[in-house]
Amino acid sequence: MEHLSVDHLVGVRDLVRQDIELIFQTADSFKEVINRPIKKVPSLRDMTIANLFFENSTRTRLSFELAEKRLSADVVNFSASSSSVKKGETLIDTVNNILSMKVDMVVMRHPNPGTAKFLSERTKTCVINAGDGTHEHPTQGLLDAFSIREKLGSVEGKKVVIIGDILHSRVALSNIYTLQKLGAEIMVCGPTTLIPKYIDTLGIKVEHNLRRALEWCDVANMLRIQLERQDIQYFPSLREYSMQYGLNKEILDSLSKEIVVMHPGPINRGVEITSDVADSKQSIILQQVENGVAVRMAVIYLLAAKIGR
């Protein structure tokens, strides 16, 4: 069996193309498993995985939990809002307490960028980053690229535009790294205030006109506005943002070709995307959710194979 080149999944940035392809091949076989009447495999029967969420999350946490249970792992859930973190306990103390309960793997989401890396360097357990602040969300980047590969046959040479709040998005960065490693062309689109300054260093196109971006692309990945991470106003109003950068059926139908529409969720219907687009046949939003479980199963399974080696 092939192995990943990394012992943790802190960010897609650390992966090589062969890692991504191995994760995708493994996810292909797990996708068959989750579509069977009996959806479980006994692969990780002896493992305990802790989900540490220091930030609210419903979909990612459920997706990871489902992936772990499909692999027959024992699962411990920890939510910081109801924990000793509120009492002033440090991150390392919290984690060490959990690890002393003999946990093999930690899936962690944290509001501060770099936390997953910090943890992977200071504990003996395997760490999977489920989102660290505005830095990375590697499994989302992987499942988005996996969904493009499933829909269009491959990622290589495809034109993908990421539209919306690039500045506050960890999804955007993980998507960019994954797609670049797989040979796609990438563009970001949004108001100037929401495009980060460092974008030039990544060698990708920047467009501020939605229609031009949509005419260029094969795939449009619509991001939501991350109001919870915005400390100042980056645009006049949601209505105005929606008028300039919201994708509706009228725009979609008027393009010269049929494009694929994606969204990492949760969707703000009527802001970045209208309901009739989200529910249209060009949308692969629900496939992304299904693929999320298969890709996370693959990541957990491949990293588990390296524990104790």
N, C-alpha and C positions, 0 to 999 in steps of 0.2 A: 504493500500500500504506500502511496505517495504521502509525504508529510508537508505541512505548512512550514514556511521559513521562519515563522514567529511563534513565540510561546504565549503571547497575549494578543488580544485585538484591541489596541488602543486607538488606532486610526488607520484608514485605508492608505494613508501616506507611507506607512511602514511595509505595506504588502508589495510583492512583485506580481507581474501578470500571471505567472504560473499559479500563485496562491489563489488569485481570483478565479481562474479557470477550474482549479481543483474544488473550490467552494461551490461553483456552479454545477459541476458534474455530480458532486455529492448531493446538492439540493435537488437535482433532477430525480435521483432515486428516492429521496425523501418525499418528493411531491407525489410519487406513485403511492407511497405508504399512506400519506394523509388522505388519499382518495379511496382507500380500501375500506371495507366495512369495519375491520379491526385496525385502528389507526395507530397502534403502539408497536414499538420494537424494543427488545430488552437490552439494547446496546449499553446503556449507562445505569444499569440496575444498582451498582454499588457506589454510585456517586451522589454527593450532596451539593446542590448549587444554591447560593444565596442571592436573592435579588435585592439590591440595596438602592432604593430610590429616594434621593435627597431632594427631589423635585417632583411635582405632580406629573403623573403620566398614566393614562389608562391604556391606550392602544399598544404602546411599546411594551409595557409591563405584562399585559395579557398575552401578547404575541410570544414573548420570551418564556412566560410561564407555561404556555401551551406547548412550545417547542421542547421544553425540559421534560414535561410530563409525557409527551409522545415518545421520548427517548427513555422513559422509565426511571428518570433520576428522582431523587428526593429533593423537594423544593422548600426553601425557607424564604418567606417574604418579609421585608423590613421596610417600613415607610417612615421617613425621618420626621414627618409632621407629628407623629405620635410617639417619638422616641426620646432617648436621653440626650440627643443632640440639642433638644430644646433646653436641656438643663445645663448646657455648657460643655458637654463632653466633646473632645476633639475627634476628628475624623479617624486618625490612627487608632485611638483607644476604642472607638466604636467598632472599627473593622477587626482589630485584634481580639476583641471580645467575641465577635462572631466566629472568627477563625479558630479560636481555642475550642469551639464546639465541633472542630474537625470538618470544616467545609472545604470542598475541593476546588470550587470555582465561584467567582463573584461576578455578577452582572451589575454594573453600577451606572446610575445617572446622577449627575451632580451639576449645580448651577455654575461652578467655577471651572473655567478652561484649564486643562492640564491635570485635573484630579486623578483621572484613570492612570495616567503615566506615573504620577507621584506614587500612587498605590502599588502599581506593578513593580516599582523599583524597591519598595520597602516591605513587601510581604512575600511570603513563599507561595501564595496561591495564584491561580491563573485568573487574570482579569479581562473581562469583556466590557468595553465602553458602550453604554447605552445612551450616550449623549453627555458631553461635558461643556456646559455653557454654550458659547457661540463658536466653539472650536470644531469638533467633529461628531458625527453620528454614523459610525462606519457600517453597521448592519443595514441602515436605511439606504446608504449609497449603494451597497451591494445588491439589495433587493430591487432597487429601482433599475439598476443596470441589468439584472437578471430578467426583470419584466420586459425590458426593451428587447433583449435577446430572444425571449419567448415569442414576443409579438412580431418582430421584424426579421427573425432568423439569426441576426448577429448584431453586434454593437459597432464593430469596425466600420469606419467611414460614414456612420450615420451622423446627421446634424441634430444636435440637441440644444434647445434653448431653455434656460432656467429663468423664470420670470417672477419678479416680486422683490421681497425683502431679503436681498442677498447679504446685506450688512449684518443682520442679527441671526442668520441661518446657519446652523451646523450641518443641516441637510445639504445645502448648496456646496459647501466645501468638500464633504465626503463624496457627493455626486461628481464634482469636478475631478477629484483625484481618481475615482474609479473609472469614469468615462475616458479620461486621458490615457490611463494605463491600458485600456482596451481599444484605443485607436479611434475614438469618436471625435467629431469636431464640436466645439462647445461655444455657446454664446450666452451672455447674461443680459437680461433686459429689465429695466425698472427706472424709477426716477433717480437722478444723479445723487440725491441725498441718501439713497438706499444701496448704492453700489460702493463697496469698500475701496479705499485708496490702493490697497495692495493687489488689486485684481490684475493690474498691468504685469506684475511679476509672474503671473500664472500662464501667460501666453494665450489668453482667450479673447474672443470678440466681445465688444460692449455695444449695445444698441439701446436707444431710449425711445424708439418708436415701436409700439406693439405690433402693428400690422406688418412692418418691414421684417421684424423678428419672426413672425408667424409664417410669412411667405418664404423665408429662408430655411426653416427647420423641417425635420421629419417628425420630431417629437417635441412637445411643449410640456415642461414640468412646471406647474403652477404652485408657487409657494404662498402660504398665508402671511398676512402682515402680523409680525410678532409684537403686538401691542404691549404684552407683559414684559418685554425686554427693552422697550423704548423709554428712555428717560426724558427725551425732548420731542417736540413735534417735527417729524421729517417731511410731512406733506400737509396741505391745508385741511383736508377732511377725508374720511373713508369714501364718501360719495364721489369726491373729485378723483381720488385714487382709482376707484372702480370705473369711472368714466374713461380714464386714460389707459389703465392697465388691466381692467377686468375682461375676462374672456366670456363672451356670450355667443349664443347660437347663430345670431346674425353674422358676426365676424367669421365664425368657424365655417359656415356654409358659403361665405363669399370668397374664401381662399381658392387659389388656382389648383390646389391638390388637397388630398385628404391627409390630415396629420393625426398623430396619436397624442392623446391628452392624458397627463398623469398628475397626481397630487399626493404628497406624502401624508396628508391628513394632519390634524382634523381640518375639515373644510369650513371656511366661512362662506356659506352659500350667499350669493348676491354681492360679494365683495370682489374676491379675485376670480371667482368662477360662478356662473349661474347654474341653477339646478338642472336645466335642460342640457347643459354641456356635461356636467358631472355624471348625469345618467344616460348620456348618449352612447351610441355604439362605438364611437371613436375613443371613449374613455376606458382606461384600463385600471381605474382606481381600485375596484374590488379585487382584481387579479393581483395587484400589488399587496393587498392585505393577505391574501392566501399565500402568495410567494414569500411574504415576510416570515411565516412560520417555517417553511421549508428551508429558507436561507439561514435562519437562526439555528435550526436543527443541525444544518451542515457545519456551521461555525463551531457550535458547542461540541459536536461529535469529533471534528478534526482537532480541536484544541485539547479535548479530553484524551485523545490518543497520545498526546505528548506528555501528559502528566505522569510523573514517575519514571520517565525514560532516562 
